[in-house]
Amino acid sequence: MLKIFTLLADWLIYDVIGCMPTSHLGQALHFFVEDTSKILVLLFLISFLMGIVNAYFPIEKVRHFLVTRKLYGLEYFIASLFGAITPFCSCSSIPLFIGFVNGGIPLGITFAFLITSPLVNEVAVAMFLGYFGVRITVVYVVSGLLLGMVGGFILGKLKLENQLSDWVKEIQKGSTAANTNYVEEKVSFLHRLPDITRESWSIVSGVLLYVLIGISLGAVMHGYVPEHFFATYLSADKWYAVPLAVILAVPMYANAAGIVPVIEVFVAKGVPIGTALAFMMAVVGLSLPEATLLRKVMKWKMMGAFFGLVTLFIIISGFLFNLLLTW
Amino acid sequence: MDIKVLGTGCSKCQALKATVEEAVKALGIEATVTKEEDMIVILGYNVMRTPALVIDGKVVAQGKQLSLKDVKKLLA
């Protein structure tokens, strides 16, 4: 199916512009057109699908569902799943966190949402599909969900409720379950369609620049980084490779669009796929800007537990991927 | 009419405020448009997704980047 983008680039670069397939310029342009068109179309399609799900299950409805039903453990899965589907915006993470906690949703389930939300999102999925194919994308998404579920479950068991910031506890006192009532809007699918399309389009245009930068950066690195360059430091037989990659990545903050092409170069130049995936998870899942936002709603002990546990789990996942996956 | 745009300052929130101001001007209505950035106040509206639009104290939209047409409809 993705072949169509190769054909598009063939036609545009070799037939229309008239570059020789053997020339350096021709190859570079071809690569650029193929990858950019592929990623943008994938991104639009995925955003569109997620947009449809979000139109029918807005976060207020999910919260209402989680508050009112007894789900016997399934709630961790649902919270994590909706963390993945809801478009992630770091500026929304605080209102979401508070909205969940105040609605009476246990802290562990809120964490399940909070962990998966930045890890699995439309941009990451589109980039992974385009660069690594279906198998690695599925592995990434499933790991992101599991990480949220297991991480949320353990954080929930730690009884950190008293570690919420004082002002959050203050709001909590005043809130009642009635706050989470959700009134369904009855709108037909055809009427929702323009909204969903526009929203998907705004996601694509919002990350367009990062996609272009990421693809260009990846292309340049491919040309200049020598073969096996990283293999010396980050190969699988060095036990410290995964923890090192993860700990380096935590303070880094990059959009999934910018980081996936770079990771693809790492893998092509000899970094094991598990180490690369763990690096990616740490870059998008944990970051200093997110930490400064979360610091407003939680005390240091909770922050430490959250960041520490997620970091640890990402490192463990990295080791597991290296054992189980071959690329 | 008292219009508030709730949001902590991400690009979407800025865009919504601009759209609202444009709509107010186009419709020629008397309205004050303010941007509310204080998280505690925003949460007081029981809003989980920003940007949100509040007209005369009532939340009419949240988590959406409304088009000019949508905003005009909400203001009319």
Interface residues (C-beta under 8 A of the other chain):
Chain A: P58 I59 E60 R63 C89 S90 C91 S92 I94 P95 L96 I98 G99 F100 N102 W167 I171 N179 D195 R198 E199 S202 G206 K296
Chain B: G7 T8 G9 C10 S11 K12 C13 M39 I40 I42 L43 N46 V47 M48 R49 T50 G63 K64 Q65 S67
